Amino acid sequence: PQARSTSGLDIVAGTAVRGGNSDDVDQPVKITRGKDKPKPGGKRKRKCPQCHQFGSENTMYACGGQGGGAKRCDYFDVIGVRRCYKCFKKRESGESTHDPYTCPSAASTALK
């Protein structure tokens, strides 16, 4: 058996290919995606309308009522009296008899 001649081999992507000239092969161009364009004005911060109306600036961006309606506010009821939403929901579903208006989280001084 004769030994094969390696003079006619080209290396393409780590594979030996017979024939052709390496100058004829175009190298693939990697296409990259451009940067994302930011939205004009940025993202709007959602706030709880109940906290905003009844004066709790500290909680209006962290409250659960940021789009769930006035009934979903964690700190105020519909008429603006402080209450605990967790106790309110448990009492409404019958899981607890605890008064949501006397809950320690409703009387928190951090919210005032």
Protein Blocks (a to p, Z undefined) as FASTA:
>chain_A
ZZddfklpcceehiaceejjfklpccddddddddddddehiaaddddfklmmnopaklmm
mpmklonojklpmkbcfkopacdfklmmmmmnopaccdfklgfklmpcklZZ
